[in-house]
């Protein structure tokens, strides 16, 4: 079973972040500032032995790779940031990885094709870095940049072609034309094409019953976002106890606010908690008769480090539960979905509370749980 973990490269300084958020800003800045918002709330997430690493040091990634492979992670899916006129952000760690062939782990890219705004950390929606896909010459410029990655021997292939994920396909105006252009360029470059995978929950849920998409080869159930998107209806959430009873009470108590606020949801000022066990119950009981769906998993979710009281929090996650659910999901992926891949959120999304990397509370618990789940399914990678 190929376990592919999403990987965030924002653990190093770069000029734009220093300008927008202050000198020295990295993802650790958000992670450190988180505070518990209720009794028993696990915040802040502190890396094991206070290892607030810097990805500008390539030895950091080498140590990560040793851990990842030891516990059965097949590869990393690096987030890739490409904006208007070929502007990039956070490209250095991934470019350093490409250049250093001694960093021996499989990998692929996911294009996080959103404009950067201040909304991501709960501020206003001031656009910091616009996203514009441009005409065909801009598509080719982008393709030419990613081609060395696609051709690298470590790059992950599905159906004999390198995979490339897109986070928000629905945001691209000429999506079909652009990806068709890339497939043609890939074949001209000696590849058999590109295996395109949609990642964003909105697009994937909307197309979950489409068995033959005209441009995407696969859709990934990016969790927990996919399940929360499926279950976005409030009455469904309450009925299935996906959200806490306390939220239901808050909804009743604050219903009057709906009339008092304009152009904003009256949920914005309320702390929303979701149940880890119920989310995984939905994941594991789901039956999708579509061979183009690739399952996803998650360790936990809590983005209070970014959004404070406007966060979405999944409560109840532990390594023991993660093991219990991964044992079943690995078998489900193999026997029902007929896939040998699971995408996990995430290797190091520390500010979203989603990380396989060890922390001070659980140590290597989540990695040990993953390894045991793979071994118990006879799916641990040979030589891993």
Number of C-alpha atoms within 10 A of each C-alpha: 20 20 23 25 27 25 23 20 22 22 19 19 17 18 13 15 18 13 11 11 12 11 13 14 20 19 20 21 16 19 24 17 15 19 15 13 13 9 6 8 13 16 18 18 24 18 22 15 10 9 12 15 14 18 18 16 12 14 13 13 19 17 11 14 19 15 16 23 18 16 20 26 28 23 25 25 26 23 22 23 20 22 20 14 15 17 12 13 17 21 16 16 21 20 11 16 18 17 13 12 12 9 19 14 19 20 27 25 24 21 19 20 21 18 15 17 16 15 13 11 17 16 11 10 12 10 12 13 18 15 20 18 21 16 10 14 9 16 18 15 12 18 19 15 12 14 16 13 20 23 16 16 12 17 21 24 17 14 11 12 19 24 23 22 25 21 22 18 23 14 14 16 12 14 14 14 13 20 17 15 15 21 20 14 18 21 13 11 13 9 17 15 20 25 19 21 23 27 26 22 24 18 18 26 18 11 15 19 15 16 14 13 13 9 17 19 19 24 27 23 25 24 26 23 19 22 19 17 16 15 16 13 10 12 11 13 17 14 9 15 16 23 23 17 13 11 17 17 11 14 16 9 10 14 13 11 13 13 8 8 10 9 5 8 10 17 16 12 12 15 18 19 20 22 18 23 18 16 20 21 13 16 20 16 10 10 11 12 13 15 17 22 25 21 24 25 23 24 25 25 27 25 23 27 26 22 19 19 17 17 22 18 22 22 19 14 15 15 20 14 17 23 22 14 20 25 20 13 22 29 21 17 20 16 11 14 20 14 19 16 20 24 23 26 27 26 26 22 23 26 24 23 25 22 26 28 21 22 19 13 12 14 16 17 19 24 26 19 23 27 24 20 24 24 14 13 15 12 18 21 18 6 7 13
